[in-house]
Amino acid sequence: MNILIKNVCLPEAGEGRHDLYIREGRIAGLDRAPEGFAPGTVIDGSHKICMPGLVNAHTHAYMSVFRNFADDLPFEQWLFEKIAPLEDALTPEQSYWGNMLSIMEMIRTGTTCFVDMHMFPRMSVKACADTGIRALITRGLVGEDRRDEGALRRLAEAYDEAAYAESQPKAQVSFALGPHAIYTCGEDLLRYIAEQAAEKGMAINMHLSETQNEFDNCMREHGMTPTAYVQKLGLLDVPAILAHCVYLTGEDMEILAKPGLSVVTNPASNMKLGNGFAPVPEMLRRGINVCLGTDGASSNNALNMFRELGLMTLAQKGAAKDSLVLSAEETLRIAVQNGYQAIGLGEEGGRIREGCLADLILLDEDAPNFQPKHSWKAALVYSSTGYEVTDTIVNGEILMQDREFTGIDAERVNFEIARAVKDF
């Protein structure tokens, strides 16, 4: 689909209004039509802001079925007593509708790509194909060692899902291996997953150093931090996306500054579960590729990345008692360019330049909370709610136009979600 966005505000391109040309999933021109360009769709941008879409670098999309169900609980009680039993009872069909609800919320609030860890093979791929959103998908892996039948079954499911995606031409998905965490995977299984990732040229996506208990237990059992432990096992010898990383030493941060590694901070989830604040300013100073995620809707209650932008920035300023530790510009880079870098699309995504992916969002320039128009970067970080988004485009396809989904039956999704949770 050829798209022309006319007369739009592009903060990335400077003052004035601009015309943006999209062809074959890419940005084909800025203020000058490419040769032979004939627009199939023209979007009036005269009252809109255009920017690259946000990347939700860590979530569990199926978990929206657990939203507002297990709240105000300690982490271990929330996970093992409340959420794990519900996950055990969840069906693949229910997880599909959970995925659809999450994707609906993400598209509605400006996310064009997400990194997911799930437990229901093919359901994430199917939801992505049915909606058109971009994703990096991982099957959550748990177990004791490389002989563990359950672990091997889950690993086989991960490979099968990647093969299945090839039959879904509308699925904008890639894959990584997803050991859940050091406290749900035995040492031998983690070594085996690292070996498999290296052999197959795949990345790793896992939770790391999320809680004080995880950090303390690892020190007691292995004599080293969780970060040093996964490095020892080879999990950081391949590209890796590491969620949370709240508890880090200086030596840990030196390890995580290695090219190919990315850390995802999840401020709302970490605060809600009482897990603290990741040392984002220090990680940035040390050259770590820090990204932003929501975590699942069971611990965050929302998958709104604009909400997360403001929370991260304000929480870091407050925790440091320093208003200068994280600027609006740095925050936007974390949520956009750094996210695309984490999924291996750093040269192609997150920028409005000719040849880059057409993963874009438009926002209502006239929203009351955006007035007066002093600084768009500040407005997007400190003033936006996410619901100023009017249009979402992924890979050159319009997924939402004028706040109406183009390929999702929202009424059907809400009906199926209500049916899925009636027995909780």
N, C-alpha and C positions, 0 to 999 in steps of 0.2 A: 504494500500500500504506500503510495506517495502522499505525504502530508505536508501542507504548508501552514505554518503558524505565523500569522501576520501581525505586525505592529505590537510585538510583545516586549515586556520589560525583561531584560537579561542581566541580572546583577553581575554575572561573571564576565559579561562583555562590556560593561561600563555604562555611561550615560546614554540617554535616548531610547528610542524604540527600534526593534529589530525584526527582520523576517528570518525564519528558520525553516530550512528545507530538509525533509526526511525522505530517504529512498532506500529500499531493501534493508530495513532495520538499522540504518546508520544515518548519522547527520551528514547530509550531502552538500550543504552550503549554508553560509551565514551572510545575509544581506545581498546575496547574488545567486540567482537561480542557476543550478547546474545545467549543462547543455542537454537539451531534449527533455527537460523536466516538465511533466504535466501533472498537477496535483489531483489526486482522487478525492481528497478531503481538505477543506480549508477551515482552519480554526481561527476565529477572531480573538487575538490576544490583546486587544486595546485596553482591557481592564484587568490584565493578568500578569503574573510574574512566572517566568519559566526557569527551572533549575534542574540539575540532575536528580534522579530519584534517590531516596535513602536506602541504605543496606542494613537490614536487621541481621546482624552477624551471629546471633545465637538465639534460637527459639526451639520450641517443640510444638509444632502447629496443631497436632491432634489434641493437645491438652486444653484447647478452648472449651471443651465440654466440661472441664472441671473449674471453670471460672466462678469465683465467689462461693466456692464450696468449702475450702479448708483454709481459713484465715486466722491470723493472730495466734500462731502456733510456733514453737521452736522448730528449727530446721529438721532435726531427726524425726520428731513426731509428725510434722507435716508430710515428710517424704515417706517414711516407712509405715506409719500407722494409718494415714489418711489416703495419700495418693497412690501408693503401690498397690493396695487392695483393689482400688478402682481400675487401675491399669490392667490388673490380672483379669478383671471381669469384662473389660471393654472388647467389643467385636471390631473386626476390620471395617465393616460398614459404618459403625459409629465413628471410628477414627477418620474415615473419609469425610464425613460431614463436619467433624471437628476441624479438619484441614481446610475445608471450604469456608467455614466461618472465619477462621484465622486469616486466610488469604483475602477474604472480603474486607475485613478490617484493615489489613495492611494496604491493600490497593486504595481503600477509601482515605487513608491518612498518609499517603505519599511514599510508601515503600515499594520499590520496584524489584528488589532481590532480597532473599533471605537464606540463611544457613540453618538447616534443620537437622535435629536428631530425633528419630522416631522409633517405633517398635512394631509397625504394621507394614510389611513389605508391599510395595506397589501402590499403596494408597496415597502417599505423598506425590509420587510421579503422576498418578491419575489426576489428582487435584490440580497439580501444576499444568498438566496438559489441558485440562478442562477450563482453566482460567487464563493461561498465557503468562503468568508471572515467572520470573527467573529465580532459580534456586540452586544451592548446593545441598545435596541430600545425603544423610548418613543413617544407616541402620544402627541403632544402639546395640553395643556388644557387651555382654556380661558373662562371667564364668570363671573357672579356676585355672584351667590349663589347656594346652592344645589337644588334649584327649577328651575334653569335656564335650559330650554329645550336644548339649544345648548350645554351647558356644559355637561349635562347628556348624550347627544348623543355622544359627543366626548369621554367621559369616557367609554361608552358602546363599542365604536369602539376600544378603547385600550384593553379591555378585549377580544373582539372578535379576535383581531389581535394575541394576545397571544395564543388563542385556534387554530387559523389558522396555526400558526407556527408548531404545533404538526403534521400537515399533510405534512410538508415539511422536509423530513428526512435529506436533505443536508444543512439546515439552521442552522448555528452555532450561534443562537441568544438567548438572554435573555431579560427580560423586566423590566421596571420601570414605575412609574407614573410621568408625566411631566407637572406640572403647569408651564406655560410659564414664568411668572414673577409677582411681587407684583403689578405692574401697569397695568396688563391685567387680573388679577384675583381678585375678591372681597374677603373680609375677610372671609365671610362664606364659599365660595367655597374652599378657601385654607384650612380652618379647616376640611371641608368634605374630601378633598383629603388626608389630613394627617390621618384622621380616617380610610379611605379606605386602605391606605398603611399599617397601623398598623394591620388592620383586615386581610388583604390578604398576609402579610409578604412580601411586595414589597418595593423597594427603591424609593427615590425621585430623579428626575433630573430636575433642573431648573436654570434659570438665576438669579443672585443675585448681587446687589450693583455694577452694571456695569458702571453707569454714576453718575456724580455729581448731576444732576437733580433728579435722582431716590433717592439718599441718602438724599438730602435736602427736597424733597417732603415728604418722609417717616418721617423725623424728624418733619416736620410741621404738618402733618396729624395725626400721631400716637404717637409723642413724644418719638420716639426711632429709632434706626438705622434699616435698612432693615434686618440685621442679627438678631438683638434682636427681631424684629417683627416676622420673620418666626419661631424663637425658641418659642416665646409665643404661636403661632398657632399650635405647635406640629409637624411641618414639619421636625424638626431635632431630633425627637424621634425615627426615623427609619434611616437606612443607607441613605445617601444623597450625590449626586454629584452636586456641586454648581459652575456654570460657571461664570467666570470673577472675582468677588470679588475684584474689583479695589479699592473701598473706604471702608476701615475697620478701626475701632478703636482698641486700645489694648484690650478692653473688648470683641469686636467682635472676635478677634483672639483667645481669651481664650475659647469662645464658640465653635469655629470651630476646636479646637484641640481635641475635643471629638472623641473617637474611632468610626469608622464607617462613619465618614464624610470626604469628599474629596473636595478640591478646584481645579478648572481647570483654569489656566491662559491662555489667548489667545493673545499673544503679538502683532502679526501683525494686527489683527482686532482692538484691543484696540488703537493701535497707529494710524491706518488709519482713524478711526472715531473720533480721538481726545479725547479719553476717559482716557488716562493716562497709568500708569504702576502699576500693582498689586504689593503689597509689598512682593514679593516672598522670599527674604532672611529672613525677619522677621517671615514670616509664617513658614518657615523651622525651624528656631530657636525655635519656640514655639511648634514644634512637629506636625504641620498640614500636612496631606498627600496631597502635592501639585502635581498636574498632569499637562499635557500640551495638548492643543488642538488648532486647526486652526480656529474654528468657520466656518461658511458657506463660500462658494466661492463668495458670493455676497459682503461680507465685507472684506474678506481676498484676494480673487482673486486666491488663490492657496490652495491646500490641501496637501502640501508637508511638512511632519513633520521634515525632516532634515533641511529645510529652517527655520522652527519654532525653532528648537534647537539653531541655531546660533543667531537668532533674540532675543530670550529670554535672553540668556547669555550676549550678548553684550549690550542689552538695560538695563539690571539690573546693569551691571558694570558702564555704562555711567550715569544712573540716580543717582546712589549712589556715583559716583566719587571715586569708590573703585574697583580695579581690582580683589580683593580677595573675593567679596561677593558671587560668584557662580562659582564653578569649573566645568570643563568638566565632571568629574565623577558624581557630583551631578546632572548635567543636564541630563545625560543619565539615571540615576536612576529615575528622575522625568518622563521622557518620556516612560519608560519601566515598571520597577517594580511597581512604584506608580500607573500607569494606570491600571495594572492588579489587584492591591489591590482594587482600586476604584470599579471595576466591580465584586468583590467578588472572584477573582481567584488569590489572592496574593500568595498562597502556591503552585499554580500549573503553573502559567505562568510567563514569563519574565526572566527565568533563563535557562541556559544550564546545566541541571542536570538530572540524570536518574529519570524517572517518571514524569518529567515536560511536559507540552504541547509542541508539536512540532510546535510552531508558530515561524518561523525562517526566516531570510533573509540572502542572500549572496550578497556581494559587490565585485566589481572589485578591487583587491588588487593593480593592476598595473596602476590605474588611475593616470594621471600626478599630479593632485592636492593632491594625497596621498603620494607623494614622497618628501623628503626621509622619511623612516619609523622610525621616532623617537618615536611617541606616537600615538597608534591607538585611544585612547579616545579623544585626542585633534583633530586628523584628522577627526573623525566622527562628532564632534561638530563644529569645526571652519572651516574645509576645505570642507566637503561634500556638494554637491548640491542635493542629493537624487537620481540623475540619474546615480550614480555608482551602484545602485542595479541591480543585474542580475537575481536573483531568489527569489521568495516569496513562502513560504510554510505555510499553515494554517491547524492545526489539522492533520498534516501528509499528506496533499494533496498539490501537486505542483500547484499553481495558476499562476505562471509565471516562465518560464525556459529559460535561455539565452535570456532574455528580450522579449520573446514571450509569450503572454497570452495563457493559455491552455484551458480556458473555456469561453472566451469572444471574440465575433466578434467585434473588435474595429472599423472596417469600418462601420458596421451596426449601432453601437452606435453613431458615428459621424454623420452619415446620419440622424438618427432620431432626434438628437439634433438640427441640422440645420433646419430640418422641424418644430420642436417644437417652435423655437424662431423667425421664419420668420415674425410673426405679432407683435412682441414686439415694 
